[in-house]
Amino acid sequence: DIPVAVDMADLFLAPSHTDPVIDSSIELGIPVIWMQIGVINEAGAHRAEQAGVTVVMDRCPKQEIPRLGVPTVSRPPG
């Protein structure tokens, strides 16, 4: 129901609950799946990678994005 393209699915769930979100993300063509610290699903990550999705596991984007020097993007409200 989101009217714009989704850049990343950020999973902050118990690992046992991530499979449906991973599969939906693959189906929807979301290019990146990021699993937060402590969230590890090797089988799901493998499925996503086989579908061409970039997967990050057991990391926090708030910590990693600045460390990597990724610029932030400002979007106008609305």
N, C-alpha and C positions, 0 to 999 in steps of 0.2 A: 504493500500500500504506500510505499515511499515514492513520491513523484520524481525523484532524481536518482541518478546512479549512485550506488553504494560503493565506497572505496575499500572498506574493510569491515569484517565482522570481528568484533572484540568479544571473546568468550570469557566471561568471569563466572563460570559454573563449575560444579563438581565434575571431574572428568567423566564420571558415569553418565552424565546428562548431555555430553557434547555431541554425540553421534547424530542426532536429528538436526542440530544446528549446522554441523559440518555438511551433511548431505543437502540441506536446503541451500546453504551458501554455494555449494557446487552447482546445483540446479539453477540458481539465480545468476550465476556468472560473476559472483563477487570475487575479485582478484586476489584478496589477501584475507587469510584467517589468522587471527592473533589470539593465542591462548595465554591468559594471565599467569602470573607466578603461581606455581603449584598445580597448574592445569596442564596435564600431559595425556595425550591420546595418540600413541604411535600408529595404531591401525587407521584411525581417522585422518591423521596427518598424511599417511601414505596414500590413502584414497584421494585426498585433496591434491596432493602433489602430482599424482598420476593424471589428474584432470587439468593440470597446468596452473593450479592455485599456489601462491606463495604462502608458506606456513611458518609461523613463529610460535614456539611453545615455551612455557615457563619463563616468560619475560613480561615486564611492565612497560607499556608504550610511554608512559609519563617519564620513566627513567631512561629508556633506550633512545627515543626520538631526539632529545637534546644531545645526548652523548654522541650520537651518530651525525649530528649537525644537520638534520633534516629541517628545512625551513617550514614554519607554520604558514597556513593559508587562511587569510581572512575572507569571510564570505559576508555579503550584505545580508541583513535580517530580511526574513520574509521568504 
